[in-house]
């Protein structure tokens, strides 16, 4: 027994001595502007893209998924005979929105140009039904004059905003989707064919054809994605230059056919063309969308749920290689720059409340002259931590004109 006790004590002493010999980690917390000013230098880092270039906003793995606020405005006649009833309408649009989100997540490879190597990226945005006060985000409006959608003829009203101006709710921060029936007189004509159609008008959109096709909500999911794409700055690609080099002009074929020149195949499957797929979104198109959703001076930023105003403690952003953040960006969690990695911030970066940037030994953070690091929620973040272990320490370089603000004073 004494021998066992002696062996145990000896082992414990060896562990203690070994632990004391190991190099301890030191922490330098920079939680004031004065402390950060010590790390300022007269240096400008190469900036390949500007803070306003759409290519600066192409989503990457470190970008959190943005939630876009929407609601649904069901239009009907005053006798309730020409639109969805509440039970059917709510089921239909829940199914449609769910399917539209699924199709966004299932972004497909571009068909054009043939043999292309265009990357297939996660779009990183989804729709979320948003309520105001005690409602559930679904609304029913009964109006004989404004309920119908007419896109042909003398009484054409597809560009008319009157129904939006009268019934939209939260239009400055919620995309209102107006579900409208085709006109009853059109439906009485034997030559008239109901069809899915839509139009984006400012921050809202109208869609029609759904009421007449009550059993196929999935069939109109890409129509919704297409029209919201217009709201977020995307244009048709077939007729003219849409501003993206990775979306080539095309004959705008609905499907492959030998009866139309240029439609023999392959044909476009891009979301913003009129085709029977509409399942591909290019990197440049995604950059266009995220630029509108991210830039602080963009009015479309108000349509995004402010997830960056809450610290997500279940995850962290780990920078494990040399990375340049050229566009504006909002983080929802702590940022860790690991050994051997460099993060260069070129534009605006928002850190969530009580969040921090941690630079591990061998890691480096560079803050360019045009950069601003702040909290975009009128709250504060905890600053930058430099970790030191042995002879190695995290490195921080701040350009002289870079702006760092909203740090809590610890």
C-alpha positions in Angstrom: 0.0 0.0 0.0 2.8 2.4 0.9 4.5 1.6 -2.3 1.4 2.4 -4.3 1.0 5.7 -2.5 4.7 6.6 -3.1 4.3 5.8 -6.8 1.1 8.0 -7.0 2.8 11.0 -5.3 5.9 10.7 -7.5 3.7 10.6 -10.7 1.8 13.7 -9.5 5.1 15.6 -8.9 6.3 14.8 -12.4 3.0 16.0 -13.9 3.2 19.3 -12.0 6.9 19.9 -12.9 6.2 19.1 -16.5 3.2 21.5 -16.6 5.3 24.3 -15.1 8.0 23.8 -17.8 5.5 24.1 -20.6 5.2 27.6 -22.1 2.2 29.5 -20.9 -0.3 31.2 -23.2 -0.5 35.0 -22.7 -3.4 37.2 -23.7 -3.2 40.8 -24.8 -6.7 42.3 -24.9 -7.0 45.5 -26.9 -10.2 47.0 -25.7 -9.6 50.7 -26.2 -8.8 52.9 -29.2 -5.6 54.1 -27.5 -4.4 50.5 -27.2 -5.2 49.9 -30.9 -3.5 53.0 -32.0 -0.1 51.5 -31.1 -0.6 49.0 -34.0 -1.2 51.7 -36.6 1.3 52.0 -39.5 1.6 54.0 -42.7 0.7 51.0 -44.9 -1.8 50.4 -47.7 -2.6 46.8 -48.6 -3.3 45.9 -52.2 -7.0 46.1 -52.9 -8.0 44.2 -56.1 -11.7 45.1 -55.8 -13.6 48.1 -54.5 -16.1 48.1 -51.7 -18.8 48.8 -54.3 -17.9 46.1 -56.8 -20.4 43.3 -57.0 -17.6 40.7 -57.2 -16.7 41.8 -53.6 -19.9 40.3 -52.4 -19.8 36.8 -53.9 -20.7 34.6 -50.9 -18.2 32.4 -49.3 -18.3 29.7 -46.5 -17.8 32.3 -43.8 -20.9 34.3 -44.8 -23.9 33.7 -42.7 -27.2 32.9 -44.4 -29.4 36.0 -44.7 -33.1 35.9 -43.9 -35.2 38.1 -46.2 -38.4 39.3 -44.7 -41.6 38.7 -46.8 -45.3 38.7 -46.3 -48.2 37.7 -48.6 -51.2 39.8 -49.7 -54.0 37.7 -51.1 -56.3 39.6 -53.4 -59.9 38.6 -53.9 -63.2 40.1 -55.2 -65.7 41.4 -52.6 -67.9 38.3 -53.0 -64.9 36.1 -52.2 -65.3 34.1 -55.4 -62.1 35.0 -57.3 -59.2 34.3 -55.0 -58.0 31.9 -52.4 -59.9 31.2 -49.2 -57.8 31.6 -46.1 -57.2 27.9 -45.4 -56.2 27.0 -49.0 -54.3 30.2 -49.5 -52.2 29.9 -46.4 -51.4 26.2 -47.2 -50.6 27.1 -50.8 -48.1 29.9 -50.1 -46.4 28.1 -47.2 -45.7 25.2 -49.6 -44.6 27.6 -52.4 -42.3 29.6 -50.2 -40.8 26.4 -48.7 -40.2 25.1 -52.2 -38.7 28.4 -53.4 -36.2 28.3 -50.5 -35.3 24.7 -51.3 -34.7 25.6 -55.0 -32.4 28.5 -54.0 -30.4 26.1 -51.8 -30.3 23.6 -54.7 -28.4 26.1 -57.0 -27.3 24.2 -60.1 -24.4 24.4 -62.5 -24.9 26.8 -65.4 -25.7 25.2 -68.7 -24.2 28.1 -70.6 -21.7 28.7 -72.0 -21.3 25.1 -73.1 -18.5 23.4 -71.2 -18.2 26.2 -68.7 -16.4 25.9 -65.3 -18.6 28.5 -63.5 -18.6 27.7 -59.8 -21.8 26.6 -58.1 -22.1 28.5 -54.8 -24.6 28.4 -52.0 -26.8 31.5 -52.5 -26.8 32.3 -48.7 -30.2 33.9 -48.6 -33.7 32.6 -47.8 -37.2 34.0 -47.3 -38.9 34.2 -43.9 -42.6 35.1 -43.4 -42.6 38.1 -41.1 -45.4 39.3 -38.9 -46.2 42.7 -37.6 -48.0 43.0 -34.2 -50.3 40.0 -33.9 -50.7 38.9 -37.5 -49.0 35.9 -39.1 -47.7 37.6 -42.2 -50.7 36.5 -44.4 -53.3 39.0 -45.3 -56.6 38.9 -47.2 -57.9 41.9 -49.2 -61.4 42.1 -50.9 -61.5 44.8 -53.6 -63.5 44.5 -56.9 -61.5 47.3 -58.5 -57.9 46.3 -57.5 -57.9 42.5 -57.0 -57.4 41.4 -60.6 -54.1 41.1 -62.6 -54.4 42.1 -66.3 -51.2 42.0 -68.4 -52.8 42.4 -71.9 -55.2 44.6 -73.6 -56.8 48.0 -73.0 -57.2 47.5 -69.2 -53.7 46.3 -68.7 -52.6 47.0 -65.1 -49.5 44.9 -64.5 -47.3 48.1 -64.1 -49.9 49.8 -61.9 -48.9 50.3 -58.3 -52.3 51.3 -56.9 -53.0 48.0 -55.2 -49.5 48.0 -53.6 -49.9 51.6 -52.4 -53.3 50.8 -50.8 -52.5 47.4 -49.2 -48.8 46.9 -48.6 -47.8 46.4 -44.9 -44.3 47.2 -43.7 -43.2 48.0 -47.3 -40.0 49.7 -46.2 -38.6 46.5 -44.6 -40.8 43.6 -45.8 -41.2 42.4 -49.4 -45.0 42.3 -50.0 -46.1 39.5 -52.4 -49.5 40.2 -54.0 -51.2 37.0 -55.1 -53.8 38.1 -57.7 -56.4 36.3 -59.9 -56.6 36.8 -63.6 -59.5 39.0 -64.5 -62.9 37.2 -64.5 -63.7 38.5 -68.0 -60.5 37.1 -69.3 -61.3 33.7 -67.8 -64.7 33.7 -69.6 -62.9 33.9 -73.0 -62.3 30.5 -74.6 -59.1 31.8 -76.3 -57.6 33.0 -73.0 -55.1 30.7 -71.4 -54.2 31.3 -67.7 -50.5 31.3 -67.0 -48.1 32.0 -64.3 -46.8 35.5 -64.5 -45.4 38.2 -62.3 -43.8 41.6 -62.1 -41.5 43.3 -59.5 -42.6 46.9 -58.7 -40.2 48.7 -56.3 -40.0 46.7 -53.1 -43.1 44.6 -53.8 -44.3 42.2 -56.5 -47.4 40.9 -58.1 -47.9 37.3 -59.2 -50.8 35.7 -61.0 -51.9 32.3 -62.2 -51.7 30.7 -58.8 -55.4 31.0 -58.1 -56.3 29.2 -61.3 -53.8 26.4 -60.6 -54.7 25.6 -57.0 -53.0 22.2 -56.8 -49.4 23.0 -58.0 -47.7 25.5 -55.6 -44.3 24.1 -56.5 -44.8 25.1 -60.1 -44.5 28.8 -59.2 -41.5 28.7 -56.8 -39.0 29.8 -59.5 -41.4 32.5 -60.6 -41.2 33.9 -57.0 -37.4 33.6 -57.0 -37.2 35.3 -60.4 -39.3 38.3 -59.4 -37.5 38.8 -56.1 -34.2 38.5 -58.1 -35.4 41.6 -60.0 -36.0 43.4 -56.7 -32.4 42.6 -55.7 -30.9 44.0 -58.9 -30.9 41.0 -61.2 -31.8 41.5 -64.9 -32.8 39.3 -67.7 -29.6 37.9 -69.4 -30.8 37.2 -72.9 -31.5 40.7 -74.3 -28.6 42.8 -73.2 -25.6 43.0 -70.9 -26.9 42.3 -67.4 -23.7 43.4 -65.8 -22.3 39.9 -65.2 -19.6 38.3 -67.4 -20.7 34.8 -66.2 -24.3 35.0 -67.6 -23.9 34.9 -71.4 -26.6 36.3 -73.8 -28.8 33.5 -75.2 -31.9 33.0 -77.5 -34.1 32.8 -74.4 -35.4 29.3 -75.2 -38.0 27.7 -73.0 -36.8 24.2 -73.8 -34.5 22.4 -76.2 -36.1 22.2 -79.6 -35.1 21.8 -83.2 -37.8 24.1 -84.4 -36.1 27.3 -83.3 -32.6 28.5 -84.2 -30.3 28.5 -81.2 -32.6 26.2 -79.1 -31.1 22.9 -80.3 -29.3 22.7 -77.0 -28.0 23.2 -74.5 -30.2 26.1 -73.4 -30.0 28.4 -70.4 -31.1 27.2 -67.0 -30.5 30.5 -65.3 -33.0 31.9 -62.8 -33.3 35.2 -64.7 -34.1 33.7 -68.1 -37.5 32.3 -69.2 -36.8 28.6 -69.4 -38.3 25.4 -67.9 -35.6 25.1 -65.2 -34.6 28.5 -63.7 -32.4 26.7 -61.2 -29.0 28.3 -61.7 -27.6 31.5 -60.2 -24.1 32.6 -61.1 -21.5 33.9 -58.7 -21.7 37.4 -60.1 -25.5 37.4 -59.8 -25.2 36.3 -56.1 -22.7 39.1 -55.6 -25.3 41.6 -57.0 -27.9 40.3 -54.6 -25.6 40.4 -51.5 -24.3 43.8 -52.4 -27.9 45.1 -52.0 -28.4 43.1 -48.9 -25.2 44.1 -47.2 -24.0 47.7 -48.0 -24.9 50.0 -45.1 -26.2 52.7 -47.4 -28.5 50.3 -49.4 -32.2 50.6 -48.8 -32.5 46.9 -49.4 -30.5 46.1 -46.3 -33.7 46.8 -44.3 -35.3 43.7 -45.8 -32.7 41.4 -44.0 -33.4 40.2 -40.5 -30.7 41.7 -38.3 -29.1 38.4 -37.2 -25.8 40.3 -37.0 -27.2 42.0 -33.8 -27.0 38.8 -31.9 -23.8 36.9 -31.0 -24.0 33.3 -32.1 -22.0 31.4 -29.5 -22.6 28.0 -31.1 -20.1 28.7 -33.8 -17.1 30.9 -34.8 -15.5 32.0 -38.0 -12.1 30.3 -38.3 -9.7 31.9 -40.8 -7.2 29.1 -41.7 -5.5 30.6 -44.8 -4.8 34.0 -46.4 -8.2 35.7 -47.0 -9.1 39.1 -48.3 -12.5 40.5 -47.4 -13.1 43.1 -50.1 -16.8 43.9 -49.6 -18.7 45.1 -46.6 -19.5 42.3 -44.2 -21.5 41.5 -41.1 -20.3 38.8 -38.7 -22.7 36.9 -36.4 -20.0 35.2 -34.3 -16.4 35.6 -33.0 -13.6 35.6 -35.6 -10.5 33.5 -35.0 -7.4 33.9 -37.2 -5.4 30.7 -36.8 -1.7 30.0 -37.0 -0.4 30.6 -40.5 -3.5 32.5 -41.6 -3.9 36.2 -42.6 -7.2 38.1 -42.7 -7.1 41.5 -44.5 -10.2 43.6 -44.0 -10.6 46.2 -46.8 -14.1 47.6 -46.2 -16.8 47.8 -43.5 -16.9 44.9 -41.0 -19.6 44.7 -38.2 -18.8 42.6 -35.1 -21.8 41.3 -33.2 -22.5 42.6 -29.7 -20.0 41.2 -27.2 -18.1 39.5 -30.0 -14.4 39.7 -30.6 -11.6 39.1 -33.0 -9.0 36.6 -31.7 -5.5 36.4 -33.4 -3.8 33.2 -32.5 0.0 32.8 -32.4 1.2 32.9 -36.0 -2.0 34.5 -37.2 -2.2 38.0 -38.7 -5.0 40.6 -39.0 -4.4 43.5 -41.4 -6.9 46.4 -41.5 -6.8 48.5 -44.7 -7.1 52.3 -44.9 -10.7 52.2 -46.2 -11.9 49.7 -43.6 -14.2 50.3 -40.7 -14.6 47.8 -37.9 -17.6 48.5 -35.7 -20.9 47.2 -34.4 -23.9 48.0 -36.6 -26.5 47.7 -33.9 -25.7 50.7 -31.7 -24.1 48.4 -29.2 -20.5 47.4 -28.5 -18.0 44.6 -29.1 -15.2 43.3 -27.0 -12.2 44.3 -29.1 -9.2 42.3 -30.4 -7.3 39.6 -28.5 -3.7 38.8 -29.3 -2.6 35.4 -28.1 1.0 34.8 -27.3 2.7 31.4 -26.7 6.4 31.0 -26.3 8.1 33.3 -28.8 5.1 33.4 -31.2 2.4 36.0 -31.0 -0.6 37.1 -33.1 0.2 40.0 -35.3 -2.0 43.1 -35.9 -1.4 45.9 -38.5 -3.8 48.8 -38.8 -3.5 51.4 -41.5 -3.5 55.0 -40.3 -6.9 56.0 -41.7 -8.8 52.9 -40.8 -11.7 53.4 -38.4 -12.3 51.2 -35.4 -15.2 52.0 -33.1 -17.9 50.8 -30.7 -15.5 48.8 -28.5 -16.6 48.3 -24.9 -14.3 49.7 -22.3 -13.2 46.8 -20.1 
